Amino acid sequence: MMQSRRTFIKNSLSAGAGILAVSHLSCGRNEKSSFLNEIGICTGVSNYQILKNAGYSYIEDSVTGFLVPLEEESVFNEKLDILRSSGLPMPALNSFIPGKLRSVGPEAAHDEILEYVETAFRRAGISGVKHIVFGSSGSRKVPEGFSRDEALDQFTALCRKMGPVAEKYDVVVVLEPLNKGECNLLNSVAHGGEIVKAVSHKNIMLLADVYHMLRENESPESIIRYGDYIRHAHIAENRERAAPGTYNEDFRPYLRALKEIDYKGRMSIECNWKNLEEQAGPALEVLRKQIESI
């Protein structure tokens, strides 16, 4: 009887040690894989099956195309039905404000934009969207002859007005720096970070787009410097805004910077696809290999 009891205790301790060892190893794997674990594609929700087949985590559609804030509720509900049947989440959306609604310049339409934003953010909340990407080059482009400083003041003021509306619907707006070929306002992560600091609202944050950083020859150091504000990321190759792997672009300096700031957000491939169905899988594989190598 005594021998059986000792054997039971010994076996229990060994099993416990084994469980602890396995638990420790599992934690290590989870910790390693938590960095950029969720990768998606900027595309229409109708392409959800391609993304699922290729192993992506989510879809990033557009505000204008999915939330359709200028359309009736019934149009949005049809889009929502497709999303719900897709089996994929949509945590982020881009293409925020249409060009006809000017954020800056003599025709700035902040009241109309805020009305538009109210509908967009409400529908985003219904859809489970957490991040709205504020690129919108047409809306925020500074007209020729208009004061750049005044435009910056207008843009900052608009973001301050948006903050409370975003907070109301539990949405975070992330400012997207765009290269000078696409827009003439907010062209770097550094500039975007300074605007976020000036706005000073927890629902107005920053996006790091590796493609635009490459186009502007912006150092990965900007990611480290403004890392406290970065909540979302985009990526594509510099040449032709191609899919990862097309021209073997080395993203690792920027990926390493994101890892250094302990970035816990997602990354969306926003590129020019030649054939989404054929390229989606290889692009994800290339990106995963670079992530794992840093």
Buried (B, 14 or more C-beta within 10 A) or exposed (E): EEEEEEEEEEEEEEEEEEEEEEEEEEEEEEEEEEBBEBBBBBBBBEBBEBBBEBEBBBBBBBBBBBBBBEEEEEEBEEBBEBBEEBEBBBBBBBBBBBEEBBBBBEEBBBEEBEEBBBBBBBBBBEBEBBBBBBBBBBBBBBEEEBEEEBBBEBBBBBBBBBBEBBBEBEBBBBBBBBBEEEBBBBBBBBBBBBBBEBBEBEBBBBBBBBBBBBBBEBBBEBBBBBBEBBBBBBBBBBEEBBBBBBEEBEBBBBBBBBBEBEBEBBBBBBBEBEEBEEBBBBBBBBBBEBBEEB
